[in-house]
Amino acid sequence: MIIESRDGFGKYLDEFNVGDIYRHWPGKTVTESDNHTFCLLTMNDNPLHTDENYMQSHQHGKILVVGTLVFSLVVGMSVKDTSGKAIANLEYESIKHDAPVFQGDTIYAESEILDLRDSKSKSDRGIVYIETRAFNQNKQKVLTLRRKFLAPKNDS
């Protein structure tokens, strides 16, 4: 089932179903300022991300957005619909940059519930395993990641 969720913040373990896809909204246009600020904050001064003149002779011909910014943005976009009630993030895995992201691209994301399981040590929680996919404004997939988080069960 595809879920266009725009209210509430996160879900309890019992509210997820394997196969559900959450379409995260709104998207985010990555600005030059976003990219440069992230480079400064993370001390990533690679000219691929900051030097327009240098990039004119590169295969892409223009500045690339830092991959970890795209990753952070996409995880953040997913929180409202998925892990907003999480007790903890447990694992990030299989992060793939499927295509480059450029300044001015708008990123959209969706998350699919891959697996659910009860905690082995505490009965009031369980583990949610999701795959989140990000797309640019042209519907080209730019990032795929999988992660697990610990979600509480709804006690009502």
Steps between C-alpha positions, in 0.01 A plus 500: 500500500631848415454748782511876443544594864492867589388501862632369827866439578635149466325170556478227759622152406140375474414763238750370244432225248760326285467631145356839593663790317505845658536790258674779688386855435600769435813473288807719550686703241871490579643850473857616454485631856388159633789327324767751602380519861505121527854496355610752765328318786652164406840636392456343156691741278522278194483726193235269352258669741624858511701605191288582197804579283665166586178313422470648149765252384359210707279231343189651664583857399346653813520481878384178665301510823682323784374141523471509876275806473268306270509205741426723801222681319329179391518341847359823645215501248403148610486564875155659514336200333711219644742536791363811671402293805817286490680410818827472306647471154678165489669466165557664164599267218526469127523871420520542122541822308307400189552826309660840561314786666567857390426835657145594405373139494187429701508178700195286578501176699299194587552220752388139474454278805711189435469314829366529853593298805444512872792577727657189652570671831208740557136429417398866464698564178624359174725555201388661175712437190444747215639592163490867409536613141560856383418648162575831334245723328533284184403185694857367467603293801796671668538312831395171659560410862384245750477550873359348817349683793348399831135600527271482803179302489177689552381410851142621449 
